[in-house]
């Protein structure tokens, strides 16, 4: 390779213009693509996240690269981000053996040692990085970072199952945004490009589910403690843009993926997380809500692992402040009923679905303090009731129990005055979330019936008592 071309490749590498390297090498006649050109092409593929293509090229020149530390470094890089850690460790160990003065090789020795739980090797590699390149050390091992040398990761069997699930239900991902430093969990982001059927990017986390979230006691048996996230961006989005107006969706996928671990909490369907300010200067979107993967097959929502465990997939949907207010006072289901399909692909200029909704004075007040009306109730105590009951204070005339909203503190009970027509019920604004105690306190006779199973319904008779409604024949 001539010096001019070598210098140009290095300049493009420093500028993160890796595709230009690919285009330049592929433009060369095959007879001019020697060992060095192939190595440059493989390095560019590695940096573009096309790891399998990079590894295939590198293995094709293995004989020439046997004594070249750069070749071993590039092979180790491919293996590491393909989650083949034992092979990555062997490659990086060979790289530092051939060139003990290369700080970047030692840095990856530290990463792979931490992943494999080899603390001694990890500490040694850290010392070598600090001695060889203090600036790299400060950048990658900041002193204020709580050290965790072995981040949580999937087992290889679980990783393979989750990866296969993503490919089957969300799409093949030729590019992965890899995470170099992982203090707690290793979170990569898989990029599925637009297709004629799905004219949007889909970004899916891969690694969040290695951590078991701290779900409430009553949900411990619901297999809601492991999750991955996704977000959909329009085809016109500058997916590789580093400016915050392009990068914030990726940043928030990583923030949300780490939130359950850092706060010892959990995330699930209907949960909202506010930023407190707009995500970027060019939009007023300022919070997110988690939903089912609304644009994909129903089976996409859960990945069943070989050991019987489950990974839940939630879609991240950015929302406005008034949409957040509406959700907090009326519940996630009421808000999501207002969403059309287009709301699930990020649109920084979309109109708010709650633009005509205003916080009413009574919405801002806590429920009155009442004596528990259902003292033996030990399950989720949320329910839905029409405004005829909650606002007009009319007595319950009809109530029934359906399957609760998954991931919400929902009992499944629904309460109506009894004269609501179809038009009234089709407006989500006419239904509110409240506590079973609130309903039972003003409607004697309901509390003893609340242990009835799903599918049960009761109506108020002329004598004021509640009677079981016989189900209609199917």
Secondary structure, DSSP 4 states (H G I P E B T S, - for coil): --HHHHHHHHHHHHTT-HHHHHHHHHHS-GGG--HHHHHHHHHHHHHTT-HHHHHHHHHHTHHHHTT-HHHHHHHHHHHHHTT-HHHHHHHHHHHHHH-TT-HHHHHHHHHHHHHHT-HHHHHHHHHHHHHH-HHHHHHHS-TTSPP-SS-B---HHHHHHHHHHHHHHT---SEEE--S--SSB--EEEEEPP-SSS-EEEEEEESGGGSPP---GGGTTTT-S-EEEEEEEETTS-TT--SHHHHHHHHHHHHHHHHHHHHT----TT-EEE-SS-SSTT----EEEEE--TTS-GGGGEEEPTTS-EEEEEEEEEE-HHHHHHHHHH-HHHHHTT--GGGGSB-TTPPPTTTT----GGGGSPPPP---S-TT--S--EEEEEHHHHTS-PPP-EEEE-PPPTTS-EEEEEEE-S---HHHHT-GGGEEEEEHHHHHHTSTTSGGGTTPPTT-EEEE-TTS-EEEPPPPP-
